[in-house]
Amino acid sequence: RTVVCVVGARPNYMKAAPIVAALRDSAALTPMLVHTGQHYDPDMNEKFFAELGMPAPQSNLGVGSGSHAVQTAEVMIRFEPVLDAAQDPILLVVGDVNSTIACALVAAKKGIPVIHVEAGLRSRDRAMPEEINRVLTDQISDLLFTTERSAAANLTAEGIDAARIHFVGNVMIDTLVANLPRAISPAETLAAAGLPVVDRFAVSTLHRPSNVDDPSVLGCLLDCLSEIGRDLPVILPLHPRTRARIESCGLSAKLDGKTILPLGPQGYLAMLGLMKNATLVLTDSGGIQEETTALGIPCLTLRDNTERPATVAFGTNTLVGRDPARILACAREALAGGGKAGRIPEFWDGHAARRIVSVLETAFT
Ligand code: UD1
């Protein structure tokens, strides 16, 4: 059977890559990779496919940016004929982006089995578009693969049959484990961007609408980073959306090249090198909370909640919200050597994709 694997946005690539690779080794199942085109800049795209050794997508829907309704609807309209043309398809979606729910909905209405990888994560914050995508995708999925134990309880509380849920671990950590030896050194990344090469640094990423869309929130977070940057420089790889907001809000002067070292969007191997060698990471990303836990690097999450509680319960993650006093106090504590130690959650061991494919082989052949 054909397993149609969908990717749309940057965090999807690291999750799909090991699954596609494991499916290529399967005698019974054949992967077919479809890119919705939700992310389209080369820096958010081709670079990752090359680094992760992923085959070029068999189809790119070229959807691009738009309002949530437009983007989701365009993915649905363009995905349907691709799915119709696939032989005896099963749909596999990862994560929580708009492309995930859009394709899951198309398949579910056609009676095509839907598999959701990274199921059951809940922030319980419906103001996050991703939370809506997670809840709805899980409701229409036939098989649900979870990354941490807490996810199964979230799913059964929403009425999902426990027999459909499989705890397999974290495919994003499969990619991390496989690529760690190839991580690009921070010195190379900084020099390539014409920035001063520093040994000791923090790394930050910001892209959530709740952190970057309001100029006063964004300005305040940049001020915090700059303050931390007086102790050690903060490397800030910028999502295109964040760069655009910084420019349109007149905040560019805060990216001074001393306390804050701004970079363009980084490839996977450069980002891995930055995280692995950072003294501290400050982020609003979901994936980076998990990657820092896997790497054992202290992470301050600039949000009030997380859908990935294992990173806090077992890992190196601390939720600090957006209050400058709390962010600075936690950052100073971490820099003074009091950064949270952690352990690696169960099954974040590099073999999650193999477990997924073995369940699929049993279920579908
Ligand atoms: C999406 C995901 C988010 C994920 C993030 C990772 C949803 C609802 N959100 O957010 O969960 O953490 O990807 O990056 O699916 N843009 C570009 N070039 C691109 C892509 C986007 O310039 O290649 C800019 C455009 O101005 C666009 C904006 O970024 O309007 C937002 O892009 P969009 O795909 O809507 O969501 P992200 O913020 O990237």
Boltz pocket constraint, residues with backbone or C-beta under 6 A from the ligand:
constraints:
  - pocket:
      binder: B
      contacts: [[A, 9], [A, 10], [A, 11], [A, 38], [A, 39], [A, 40], [A, 41], [A, 44], [A, 64], [A, 65], [A, 66], [A, 96], [A, 97], [A, 98], [A, 99], [A, 129], [A, 130], [A, 207], [A, 239], [A, 240], [A, 241], [A, 244], [A, 286]]
      max_distance: 6.0
